Amino acid sequence: MSSKEGSGGFRKRKHDNFPHNHRREGKNVNSSSPVMVAFKSFQLELDAPHDKYERLVKLSRDLTVESKRTIFLLHRITTITTGLQEYVEVVSFQHFIKTRSLISMEEINKQLIFTTEDSGKENKTPCEVY
């Protein structure tokens, strides 16, 4: 054991060494005094750049988050394209097995147009197979 440690093996916190009656106690401060008014104006002057900095940091973090979301969505486009390619391959193979002929692009694109049962309107998918 070092000499700083007590017999119990603990180091006391520094503020525990002060007797309780010698500690500072909060006093009532007159907030309308000229000194307090001056310090309040200094506080506002010093807080303004800090608040501006904090807003800037928050905006940059928000921008980073949105950028990452956009990048993630752009990566998903490649998976959609890959999925669409797989779909065309499966439809082509199924058509070939049934008819022993190749399916045309127009037929594949027709299969990618869906109608809603409620209104009978066509909902075209945003991408067509080329």
Backbone as a ProteinNet text record, in pm:
[ID]
protein_1_A
[PRIMARY]
MSSKEGSGGFRKRKHDNFPHNHRREGKNVNSSSPVMVAFKSFQLELDAPHDKYERLVKLSRDLTVESKRTIFLLHRITTITTGLQEYVEVVSFQHFIKTRSLISMEEINKQLIFTTEDSGKENKTPCEVY
[TERTIARY]
83.1	0	87.2	42.5	119.4	85	163.4	141.1	16.8	-31	-150	-276.1	-272.3	-391.6	-404.2	-524.7	-549.1	-540.5	-571	-562.2	-668.7	-776	-883.8	-859.7	-754.4	-725.7	-797.3	-867.4	-941	-873.3	-887.8	-849.7	-977.2	-974.3	-1091.8	-1099.9	-1220.6	-1236.6	-1189.7	-1134	-1074.7	-1176.4	-1298.1	-1394.4	-1443.9	-1417.1	-1456.6	-1362.1	-1247.5	-1150.7	-1188.7	-1278	-1317.8	-1428.8	-1420	-1530	-1656.6	-1768.9	-1895.6	-1927.8	-1888	-1923.7	-1835.4	-1727.2	-1639.3	-1668.5	-1762.6	-1795.7	-1868.5	-1854.3	-1923.9	-2072.6	-2147.1	-2290.7	-2338	-2439.1	-2492.4	-2556.6	-2528.5	-2585.8	-2684.5	-2778.8	-2873.6	-2801.8	-2814	-2745.2	-2850	-2826.6	-2917.1	-2891.5	-2988.1	-2967.6	-2977.7	-3020.5	-3030.2	-2908.7	-2809.4	-2689.7	-2613.6	-2540.2	-2468	-2367.2	-2306.7	-2209.8	-2280.7	-2395.2	-2469.6	-2522.2	-2566.8	-2615.1	-2500.8	-2382.7	-2265.9	-2228.5	-2226.3	-2191.7	-2296.4	-2421.9	-2527.3	-2504.2	-2466	-2438.7	-2314.7	-2212.3	-2093.9	-2131.4	-2219.8	-2263.7	-2332.4	-2420.3	-2490.2	-2392.4	-2293.7	-2192.7	-2111.3	-2075.8	-1993.8	-2075.8	-2202.8	-2287.3	-2329.7	-2341.2	-2388	-2298.9	-2165.7	-2083.1	-2089.5	-2098.8	-2107	-2236.8	-2346.9	-2475.3	-2472.7	-2409.8	-2397.3	-2316	-2207.8	-2123.7	-2203	-2280.2	-2360.1	-2464.2	-2528.8	-2625	-2555.9	-2436.7	-2360	-2320.8	-2277.7	-2240.8	-2363	-2477.2	-2599	-2639.1	-2632.9	-2666.5	-2571.2	-2442.8	-2347.1	-2372.2	-2410.1	-2442.9	-2569.4	-2669.2	-2791.7	-2762	-2674.8	-2636.6	-2564.6	-2478.2	-2407.3	-2504.6	-2602	-2701.4	-2781.1	-2826	-2902.8	-2817.4	-2689.7	-2600.3	-2586.1	-2571.2	-2559	-2687.8	-2802	-2929.4	-2939.6	-2898.5	-2903.2	-2810.9	-2690.6	-2596.4	-2654.2	-2717.5	-2779.7	-2888	-2970.6	-3075.7	-3017	-2907.9	-2843.6	-2787	-2737.1	-2689.6	-2805.7	-2922.2	-3039.2	-3083.3	-3058.6	-3097.2	-3028.5	-2903	-2832.4	-2895.3	-2947.4	-3013.7	-3146.7	-3214	-3338.8	-3309	-3203.4	-3164.6	-3129.4	-3055	-3019	-3143.6	-3235.3	-3360	-3442.3	-3444.8	-3517.6	-3454.6	-3322.4	-3253.1	-3286.7	-3289.4	-3325.3	-3468.6	-3557.7	-3697.5	-3708.3	-3638.1	-3641.5	-3586.6	-3481.9	-3424.3	-3524.6	-3591.3	-3688.5	-3806.8	-3860	-3973.9	-3934.2	-3815.3	-3768.5	-3754.9	-3697.8	-3679.3	-3814.3	-3906.2	-4039.6	-4110.8	-4102.7	-4166.2	-4102.4	-3970.8	-3901.9	-3944.3	-3957	-3998.3	-4139.5	-4228.8	-4367.5	-4382.4	-4315.3	-4342.6	-4226.4	-4112.1	-3991	-3956.8	-3987.1	-3949.4	-3911.1	-3842.9	-3802	-3914.6	-3920.1	-4022.2	-3971.3	-4060.1	-4019.5	-4016.6	-3945.8	-3938.3	-4075.3	-4155.7	-4289.3	-4373.2	-4361.5	-4438.1	-4389.7	-4259	-4205.2	-4252.1	-4244.6	-4289.3	-4437.9	-4518.1	-4661.1	-4683.3	-4598.6	-4613	-4573.2	-4497.8	-4454.9	-4554	-4666.4	-4770.7	-4881.3	-4908.7	-5005.9	-5128.3	-5243.4	-5366.8	-5414.8	-5471	-5528.6	-5669	-5706.4	-5837.1	-5950.5	-5923.6	-6028.4	-6071.3	-5974.5	-6010.4	-5991.5	-5918.1	-5892.8	-5790.4	-5729.2	-5627.7	-5495.5	-5415.8	-5284.8	-5184.7	-5101.1	-4989	-4862	-4801.6	-4679.4	-4562.7	-4473.7	-4353.6	-4262	-4179	-4096.9	-3989	-3953.3	-3849.3	-3903	-3865.1	-3901.5	-3775.4	-3790.1	-3676.3	-3644.8	-3520.4	-3479.4	-3403.3
-118.1	0	124	225.3	349.5	431.5	532.8	616	703.4	720.9	803.4	730.5	600.8	523.7	508	505.5	488.5	342	312.7	174.8	86.9	147.3	70.9	41.4	97.1	73.5	169.2	266.1	362.6	498	573	713.4	793.2	886.9	970.7	1073	1112	1221.9	1349.5	1438.6	1559.3	1644	1652.3	1738.7	1677.7	1549.7	1489.1	1529.5	1586.7	1626.7	1757.5	1834.7	1961.4	1938	2003.7	1993.8	2054.9	2000.4	2043	2188.9	2239	2376.4	2479	2436.5	2529.4	2534.1	2456.2	2456	2585.1	2622.9	2742.7	2715	2808.7	2795.9	2900.4	2865.5	2959.9	3077.9	3197.5	3317.7	3376.3	3448.2	3516	3630.5	3634.9	3736.3	3826.1	3953.5	4050.3	4052.1	4005.2	3994.5	4128.9	4232.5	4364.4	4451.8	4396.8	4475.7	4502.1	4612.8	4646.5	4539.1	4475.6	4370.2	4251.6	4211.8	4099.3	4132.9	4255.7	4297.5	4292.1	4339.9	4336.3	4192.2	4106.4	3965.8	3896.9	3936.4	3878.6	3915.5	4041.2	4081.4	4009.8	3990.6	3914.8	3770.6	3715.5	3577.4	3564.1	3657.8	3653.6	3668.8	3758.2	3778	3651.9	3584.4	3463.8	3343	3339	3225.1	3228.1	3345.9	3356.7	3278.7	3297	3217.5	3067.8	3034.3	2892.8	2831.8	2904.1	2854.5	2840.7	2938.1	2931.8	2808.7	2784.7	2667.7	2538.7	2531.7	2411.9	2387.8	2493.9	2479.1	2429	2481.4	2439.2	2292.3	2250.3	2109.8	2020.5	2061.4	1981.3	1971.1	2082	2079.1	1989.1	1993.5	1908.1	1761.2	1730.8	1591.5	1546.4	1633.7	1600.8	1578.4	1661.1	1646.7	1514.3	1477	1349.5	1233.1	1238.8	1131.5	1120.3	1233.6	1230.8	1181.7	1218.1	1169.6	1018.4	966.3	821	751.1	809.7	750.5	749.5	859.1	867.8	765.1	751.8	652.3	512.5	485.7	355.2	329.5	431	414.9	393.5	462.7	442.8	301.8	247.3	108.3	12.3	47.4	-39.4	-44.7	62.1	63	-51	-76.2	-186.5	-319.8	-333.5	-459.2	-471.8	-359.2	-364	-406.5	-349.5	-386.4	-533.6	-581.3	-723	-809.1	-769	-843.6	-844.8	-732.2	-724.3	-815.9	-820.6	-910.7	-1056.2	-1089.5	-1226.4	-1258.2	-1160.4	-1179.5	-1207	-1128.7	-1147.5	-1284.7	-1325.2	-1457.1	-1567.8	-1557.2	-1659.4	-1662.3	-1544.3	-1538.2	-1592.7	-1558.5	-1608.5	-1759.8	-1811.7	-1956.3	-2028	-1973.9	-2033.4	-2031.8	-1920.6	-1910.2	-2009.2	-2023.7	-2116.5	-2261	-2296.3	-2432.8	-2460	-2362.6	-2382.1	-2382	-2291	-2270.9	-2309.3	-2337.6	-2364.7	-2247.8	-2125.9	-2005.2	-1897.2	-1793.9	-1684.5	-1583.1	-1522.9	-1422.1	-1286.2	-1202.2	-1069.3	-971.1	-861.2	-757.9	-696.2	-681.3	-624.1	-710.5	-840.8	-930.6	-920.3	-910.8	-896.7	-764.7	-656.4	-525.9	-526.1	-599.1	-609.1	-677.3	-774.2	-844.7	-755.5	-650.8	-560.7	-446.9	-446.3	-346.1	-412.1	-355.5	-413.9	-324.3	-384.6	-308.2	-329.8	-224.3	-238.2	-292.6	-378.6	-443.7	-347.8	-246.3	-152.7	-62.3	-1.3	99.7	53	-53.3	-100.6	-16.6	80.9	164.8	90	124.7	62.3	136.2	61.1	116.2	69.1	154.9	116.1	127.8	32.4	38.9	144.8	207.1	316.6	273	146.9	105.7	-4.8	2.5	-101.2	-174.1	-296.6	-374.9	-334.6	-304	-263.2	-373.2
0	0	0	-72.6	-74.2	49.1	68.6	187	172.2	48.8	28.7	69.3	64.5	96.5	247.2	292.5	434.6	472.3	593.5	640.1	576.9	530.2	468.6	321.3	263.3	123.5	29.8	82.5	0.4	8.4	-99.1	-92	-76.2	11	29.9	-81.9	-113	-207.1	-139.6	-219.5	-162.1	-86	-138.9	-71.1	59.6	81.8	209.1	321.8	285.7	387.9	456.6	395.4	454.4	555.6	666.8	762.8	701.7	738.1	679.6	708.4	823.2	857.3	785.7	720.3	649.4	499.4	455.2	312.4	276.7	149.3	101.5	90.6	129.2	115.7	15.8	-62.8	-160.5	-91.8	-143.9	-85.5	-184.3	-134.1	-221.5	-291.7	-423.8	-502	-565.5	-560.1	-620.1	-770.7	-848.3	-992.7	-1063.6	-993.8	-1057	-1028.1	-961.7	-932.9	-1062.6	-1069.7	-1192.9	-1234.3	-1137.6	-1169.3	-1234.1	-1178.8	-1235.2	-1374.4	-1393.9	-1525.7	-1626.6	-1585.1	-1674.1	-1706.7	-1606.5	-1630.7	-1718.5	-1702.6	-1786.4	-1933	-1957.1	-2096	-2149	-2064.5	-2107	-2139.2	-2055.8	-2078	-2213.4	-2244.5	-2372.8	-2488.9	-2473.2	-2577.4	-2600.6	-2493.5	-2505.3	-2548.7	-2510.7	-2547.3	-2693.5	-2752.1	-2891	-2988.2	-2985.8	-3078.7	-3048.5	-2920.5	-2883.7	-2935.7	-2920.6	-2971	-3122.6	-3189	-3334.6	-3374.6	-3302.6	-3328.8	-3308.1	-3201.2	-3173	-3281.8	-3329.8	-3439.4	-3565.4	-3592.2	-3709.6	-3699.6	-3581.5	-3561.1	-3579.9	-3525.3	-3541	-3687.5	-3760.1	-3902.6	-3980.3	-3945.8	-4017.4	-3986.2	-3863.7	-3829.9	-3901.9	-3907.3	-3980.9	-4128.6	-4184	-4324.3	-4347.4	-4254.1	-4265.4	-4260.8	-4171	-4160.5	-4289.7	-4343.3	-4468.1	-4584.4	-4585.5	-4691	-4684.1	-4563.2	-4547.9	-4590.3	-4557.9	-4601.7	-4753.5	-4816	-4961.9	-5024.9	-4970.1	-5021.9	-5006.5	-4892.4	-4871.3	-4975.2	-5002.8	-5103.1	-5242	-5271.9	-5401.8	-5414.1	-5303.4	-5306.5	-5328.2	-5276.6	-5295	-5440.6	-5516.9	-5658.1	-5731.5	-5697.6	-5764.7	-5729.4	-5607.7	-5572.7	-5644.9	-5667.4	-5744.4	-5886.8	-5944.5	-6080.6	-6087.7	-5989.2	-5985.7	-5972	-5886.1	-5869.8	-5996.9	-6066.2	-6192.6	-6297.2	-6299	-6392.2	-6361	-6232.8	-6194	-6235.5	-6217.4	-6256.1	-6406	-6486.8	-6632.5	-6668.4	-6599.3	-6626.4	-6594.9	-6481.8	-6441.7	-6538	-6571.9	-6663.7	-6800.5	-6845.6	-6976	-6974.4	-6866.6	-6857.4	-6849.2	-6769.2	-6757.7	-6893.3	-6962.6	-7094.5	-7192.6	-7184.8	-7274.2	-7246.6	-7117.6	-7083.1	-7135.1	-7121.2	-7164.1	-7316.3	-7384.7	-7527.9	-7619.3	-7564.9	-7643.4	-7736.2	-7690	-7764.3	-7663.3	-7712.1	-7624.3	-7609.1	-7493.7	-7465.9	-7514.1	-7562.2	-7608.9	-7491.9	-7513.4	-7410.1	-7383.2	-7485.3	-7467	-7373.9	-7387	-7299.4	-7155.1	-7137.9	-7001.1	-6941	-7018.3	-6968.1	-6935	-7012.2	-6982	-6847.5	-6815.3	-6687.4	-6569.7	-6596.9	-6489.7	-6465	-6534.5	-6512.6	-6431.4	-6315	-6223.2	-6214.5	-6198.9	-6179.2	-6036.5	-5980.9	-5846.9	-5862	-5773.4	-5782.5	-5750.4	-5667.6	-5627.8	-5742.7	-5809.2	-5908.4	-6051.6	-6072.3	-6207.2	-6280.6	-6211.9	-6275.5	-6280.8	-6381.5	-6394.5	-6307.8	-6240.7	-6165.8	-6233.5	-6311	-6380.3	-6284.2	-6293.2	-6212.1	-6271.3	-6189.3	-6238.9	-6338.5	-6341.8	-6435.6	-6525.2	-6647.5	-6742.2	-6782.8	-6826.6	-6871	-7013.5	-7038.7	-7173.6	-7243
[MASK]
++++++++++++++++++++++++++++++++++++++++++++++++++++++++++++++++++++++++++++++++++++++++++++++++++++++++++++++++++++++++++++++++++

